[in-house]
Amino acid sequence: MDHFDYVDGTMRVEQVPMAEIADAVGTPVYVYSTATLERHVGVFREGLAALDNPLIAFAVKANPNAAVLATLAKLGLGADVVSGGELLRAVAAGIPADRIVFSGVGKTADEMRLALEHGIFQFNLESEPEAEMLSKVALSMGMRAPVAYRINPDVDAGTHAKISTGKSENKFGIPYDRAIESYAAAGDLPGLDVQGVAVHIGSQLTDLAPLEAAFTKVGALITALREAGHDIRTADLGGGLGVPYDPSQPLPPSPADYGAMVCRVTQGWPVRLMFEPGRVIVGNAGALLSRVVRVKQGAKAPFVIVDAAMNDLLRPSLYDAWHDIRAVAPSGKQAAANVVGPVCETGDTFAMGRDMDVVEAGDLVAFMTAGAYGATMAGTYNSRPLTPEVLVSGDRWAVVRARPPIEALIEGDSIPDWLAD
Ligand SMILES: *Cc1c(COP(=O)(O)O)cnc(C)c1O
């Protein structure tokens, strides 16, 4: 559920007409709804209501905008970060360090030091050499680092290959079958306090079965590790719950279904549970607003050329993602169209042969469900400035990231003295 609705034939986000934002800020622009963020946090939390004090750490990579993070911080969420930059952004937005988890296969010594200085809740380690490095860094600071190992349960998440992370051939986590040995080695490292087990098998999961299979393996491992003498107190079940992109597809499991499964599988586990939801919190809370530049004839269907491109919303070209594309002021007519951006790549295609609202040059369109992995993946390819972002709350709205002037791109480079004369 979101708060993008049609009122008097034109799309509003909460009480603000999308056209008002487009006219004031220009297009393309990402638009986020506070009410939708609040609703999704509420629904996710309700799904886990039977658990004792779970830590819900928002996966910052899904949407690191400061205003979004500040909204989630106010709602009491923690953060799952995958870089020093994300850590600093989360802290700057008001997320307390004792609700921050640090994931990722390539943490550097500098990033480890930074996270230790801030006193984060947990490092999710992904290899034995990483454990050795973190132990050294922590000791050099006179500290012990709180850690979990992210295990790779070798479970097929059943999602797109590029967002599957829990198969044995993926780069993530330590092999499940070697976990006991890896934990034994970590337990001997003086700079580590081994406190948990973590898992995250992929994103946009539309079936609970692979999650349940992975969590079941985590449960068995917790028992084995405690028997081996490790004081396991946390279990981080990751993120990955899918959201509805295509209204013609079956709905993914709801946070309530997910929560019920989690409660059933984890019953009796002697640990504090942690979660790292990203997409399910912010996905439906955002739309990318764009204007039609022109419509040109195509062999089968017309090409609707919009002013948003793959540099603004990478998901369709990166992993064939499907976004609903709606006219902001629908004419009532529908027809098949190809929706493309202006970037000089065939991959800069949002939809082919899509049955959608008929639009013409100058019309506004909204790419729905663009709040997750949207603006955060934007780049400047084709020398297009980074996409601005707007946050709406009720009848108020604010630019929460301004569109940089093209001069900023030009001035960002420098010409070496041997070329300048
Ligand atoms: C990306 C990621 C998440 C969030 O995944 P969603 O599908 O957005 O919920 C959680 N944990 C880790 C370790 C991740 O890499």
The ligand as an SDF file (V2000), in Angstrom:
LIG
                    3D

 15 15  0  0  0  0  0  0  0  0999 V2000
   20.8070   -5.5380    0.5220 C   0  0  0  0  0  0  0  0  0  0  0  0
   20.8480   -6.1920    1.8520 C   0  0  0  0  0  0  0  0  0  0  0  0
   19.7280   -6.1760    2.6810 C   0  0  0  0  0  0  0  0  0  0  0  0
   18.4020   -5.6000    2.2700 C   0  0  0  0  0  0  0  0  0  0  0  0
   17.7580   -6.3590    1.3030 O   0  0  0  0  0  0  0  0  0  0  0  0
   16.2500   -6.0120    0.8770 P   0  0  0  0  0  0  0  0  0  0  0  0
   15.9570   -6.9870   -0.1770 O   0  0  0  0  0  0  0  0  0  0  0  0
   16.2650   -4.6080    0.3860 O   0  0  0  0  0  0  0  0  0  0  0  0
   15.4130   -6.1760    2.0850 O   0  0  0  0  0  0  0  0  0  0  0  0
   19.8480   -6.7330    3.9360 C   0  0  0  0  0  0  0  0  0  0  0  0
   21.0190   -7.2770    4.3630 N   0  0  0  0  0  0  0  0  0  0  0  0
   22.1150   -7.3200    3.5910 C   0  0  0  0  0  0  0  0  0  0  0  0
   23.3560   -7.9210    4.1160 C   0  0  0  0  0  0  0  0  0  0  0  0
   22.0720   -6.7670    2.3100 C   0  0  0  0  0  0  0  0  0  0  0  0
   23.1550   -6.8150    1.5360 O   0  0  0  0  0  0  0  0  0  0  0  0
  1  2  1  0
  2  3  1  0
  2 14  2  0
  3  4  1  0
  3 10  2  0
  4  5  1  0
  5  6  1  0
  6  7  2  0
  6  8  1  0
  6  9  1  0
 10 11  1  0
 11 12  2  0
 12 13  1  0
 12 14  1  0
 14 15  1  0
M  END
$$$$
